Amino acid sequence: MDEGYVLVIGSAGMNVKGRAQTDTLQWEMPNPGSVRHSVGGVARNIAENLARLEVETILLTAVGDDPEGRHVLQYCEANGVNCQHARVVAGARTGTYLALLKPGGDLLVAISDFDVMHAVDSDYLRSHEKLLADAEMVVIDATLSEEALATLFELADRHHVRVCADPTTPALAGRLCPYIPQLHLLTPNASETAALCGLIGEVYDHESSINAARQLVSLGAYIAVVTMGDKGLAYADGSGGGFIRAVRTNVVDATGAGDALTGAVIFGLLNAVPLDEAMRLGVTAASLTLQTSETVLPNLSQELLYDRLAV
């Protein structure tokens, strides 16, 4: 992509990640392990991945007027994400994602507190209509309210802008159901597909994931990607679909791997690479991110992606 920018709209906040030392947790008492803090939020993570891949990126989000919010915005700006239009909400808490990880780095359970995202409302989006109208592409997560989503898709239709969506969690994914026909790209994981308009059948293997991706395309999505963790991903568009196996990886921390995948796939689409190649870029970015304790790979680059490109 030689010009233009991507407008990313959604959550930004702090991650607090506790990693247990053993598989056997003792409930209702302290357990040995490690605790790390990092900057997070699904939309913000995608934005940083895009910025590290040299895509001009603007983030619309809301944070509290607190030390955490200031840190989030300063960190994003330092890493190439334009946050000058972010909303700072007096008296609000900056969003926090609290995760308990297994010793191997996979998620055990998490609590997500992003009430501040109510400030990304219809008025806020309309006040930035020009940014949306001029964007090469818009990327959203599902922390946006139903009111905000309705406004966003109204504006995107008015200005003929492509919208990509990450469903974020099974609890939030259903918010996207009315807008599947307006999505250029949709990237649910296996558990999120069930929340997308009553997709029938459990997604658990190669065949069922391809079927789920095809169902999402039949519902109107231009491109659908169903991620399957360590199994890989299925994808489909109007011309067919396929499956890309995951890269064998020593997992350090699974947080952010799905956001890296979404960001790299979008990078591929922006640069008009073949769909299969865009998917392999996504799988590669996820694999590299799994191998770091950071939420976004600090040394992510176009060169690294193509050097390690999944076969």
BELGI-V955301 format. One record per pair of residues at least 24 apart in sequence whose ideal C-beta (glycine too) atoms are under 7 Angstrom apart, sorted by the first residue. I is the first residue (numbers start at 1). GAP is how many residues later the second one is. D is the distance in Angstrom with one decimal. If there is no record, write none. Layout:
i = <I,I>
gap = <GAP,GAP>
d = <D,D>
This chain:
i = <1,1,1,1,4,5,5,5,5,5,6,6,6,6,6,6,6,7,7,7,7,7,7,8,8,8,8,8,8,9,9,9,9,9,9,9,10,10,10,10,10,10,10,10,11,11,11,11,11,11,11,11,11,11,12,12,12,12,12,12,12,12,12,13,13,13,13,13,13,13,13,13,14,14,14,14,14,14,15,15,15,15,15,16,16,17,17,17,17,18,18,19,19,20,20,20,20,21,22,23,23,36,38,38,39,39,39,40,40,41,42,42,42,42,43,43,44,45,45,45,45,46,46,46,46,46,47,48,48,48,48,49,49,49,49,49,49,49,50,50,50,51,51,51,52,52,52,53,53,53,53,54,55,55,57,57,58,58,58,59,59,60,60,60,60,61,61,62,62,62,62,62,62,62,63,63,63,64,64,64,64,64,65,65,66,66,68,69,85,85,87,87,87,89,89,92,92,99,101,104,105,105,105,105,106,106,107,112,114,117,117,118,120,120,121,121,121,122,122,122,125,125,125,126,129,132,132,132,133,133,135,136,137,137,137,137,137,138,139,139,140,141,141,142,142,142,142,142,142,143,143,146,149,149,153,153,156,157,164,166,167,167,170,170,180,180,180,180,181,181,183,183,184,184,185,185,185,185,185,186,186,186,187,187,187,188,189,189,190,190,193,206,209,210,210,210,210,213,214,225,225,227,227,232,233,233,233,235,235,237,242,244,244,244,244,246,246,247,247,247,247,249,249,249,250,251,252,252,252,252,253,253,254,255,256,256,256,257,257,257,258,260,260,260,260,260,261,261,264,280,280,281,281,283,284,284,284>
gap = <54,135,269,270,132,51,52,53,130,131,44,49,51,129,130,131,133,51,53,124,125,128,131,35,38,39,49,51,131,34,51,111,129,131,135,143,31,32,33,51,130,131,133,134,30,31,32,33,50,84,103,106,130,132,29,31,32,47,49,51,60,64,83,27,28,50,59,81,82,83,84,101,25,26,54,58,80,82,25,82,84,240,280,80,82,82,84,236,238,82,83,82,84,80,81,82,83,82,81,79,80,257,256,257,33,36,256,57,255,54,99,124,126,217,97,98,32,211,214,250,251,93,120,213,216,217,34,28,31,33,248,210,211,214,215,236,247,251,213,216,217,28,29,30,28,248,249,210,214,247,249,248,212,215,24,25,24,27,73,24,27,25,26,60,68,25,59,24,25,27,54,55,57,58,25,31,53,25,28,29,30,52,24,25,27,28,26,25,43,46,32,33,37,27,30,24,27,156,152,147,146,147,148,149,145,148,147,57,29,26,27,27,24,28,24,26,27,25,26,29,26,27,30,25,26,24,27,29,26,28,26,134,24,25,27,129,133,25,25,127,25,25,27,25,26,30,31,33,34,25,29,29,26,30,26,29,26,25,102,96,25,29,24,25,36,39,40,41,38,39,38,39,38,39,37,38,80,81,84,30,35,38,38,40,75,38,38,69,36,38,33,37,25,24,26,31,33,28,27,40,54,31,34,51,46,49,50,40,44,38,34,35,36,39,66,37,41,36,37,40,63,38,41,42,41,39,38,39,40,41,39,40,36,40,33,39,40,29,32,33,28,25,26,29,36,37,24,25,41,29,30,24,28,27,24,25,26>
d = <6.4,6.7,4.3,5.5,3.4,3.9,6.5,5.6,6.1,6.2,5.7,5.6,5.2,6.4,5.9,5.1,6.0,5.2,6.7,5.7,5.9,4.0,4.9,5.1,5.9,4.1,6.0,5.0,4.6,6.3,4.5,6.9,6.6,4.9,6.7,6.8,7.0,6.1,2.7,6.4,5.4,3.5,5.3,6.3,3.8,5.6,5.2,6.5,6.5,5.6,5.1,5.8,5.7,4.3,3.9,6.5,3.6,6.6,4.1,6.1,5.3,7.0,6.9,6.0,4.7,6.9,6.3,5.3,3.0,5.6,6.5,6.3,6.4,6.4,5.1,6.7,6.3,5.1,3.7,4.9,6.8,6.4,5.9,6.4,4.9,4.8,6.0,7.0,6.1,5.2,6.8,4.4,6.9,6.9,6.9,6.4,5.7,6.5,6.4,6.8,6.0,6.3,6.4,4.7,5.4,4.7,6.9,5.2,5.2,6.1,4.1,5.6,5.1,5.7,6.8,4.4,6.5,5.2,3.6,5.9,5.8,5.8,6.7,5.0,5.4,4.7,4.8,6.8,5.5,5.8,4.6,6.4,5.2,3.0,6.7,6.8,5.8,6.4,5.1,6.6,6.4,6.1,3.5,4.9,6.8,4.2,6.6,7.0,4.7,6.7,5.7,6.3,6.1,6.5,5.2,6.5,4.4,6.7,6.3,5.3,6.3,5.8,6.8,6.7,6.1,5.1,6.6,7.0,4.3,5.6,4.9,5.8,3.9,5.1,6.0,4.5,6.4,5.8,4.1,4.8,4.1,5.7,6.4,4.8,6.7,5.6,4.0,4.0,5.9,6.7,5.2,6.7,5.9,5.8,4.7,4.6,6.9,6.3,6.7,5.7,4.3,5.2,4.6,5.3,6.6,5.1,5.9,7.0,5.2,4.6,6.9,6.2,6.2,5.6,6.8,6.3,5.8,5.3,6.2,4.2,4.9,5.8,6.7,6.5,5.6,6.8,6.4,6.2,4.0,7.0,5.7,6.6,7.0,4.9,6.4,6.9,6.5,4.8,4.7,6.3,5.2,4.9,4.7,5.2,4.1,3.8,5.9,5.2,5.8,6.1,6.5,6.0,6.0,6.5,5.1,5.3,6.9,6.7,5.8,5.3,4.3,6.8,6.9,4.9,6.6,4.7,5.0,5.3,6.9,2.8,4.9,6.7,4.8,6.6,6.9,4.8,7.0,6.9,6.7,5.8,4.6,5.1,4.6,6.7,4.9,6.0,4.6,6.3,6.6,5.6,5.8,5.3,3.7,4.3,6.8,5.4,5.9,5.5,5.9,6.5,7.0,6.0,6.3,6.6,6.4,7.0,6.3,6.8,5.2,6.2,6.3,4.9,5.9,5.1,6.5,6.3,6.9,6.3,6.8,3.9,5.3,4.8,4.9,6.0,6.2,4.9,6.7,5.6,5.9,5.4,6.9,4.9,6.1,5.4,5.5,3.8,5.8,4.4,4.6,5.0,6.8,4.1,5.3,4.1,6.9,6.7,5.8,4.1,6.4,5.7,4.6,5.6,6.9,4.5,5.3,5.4,4.8>
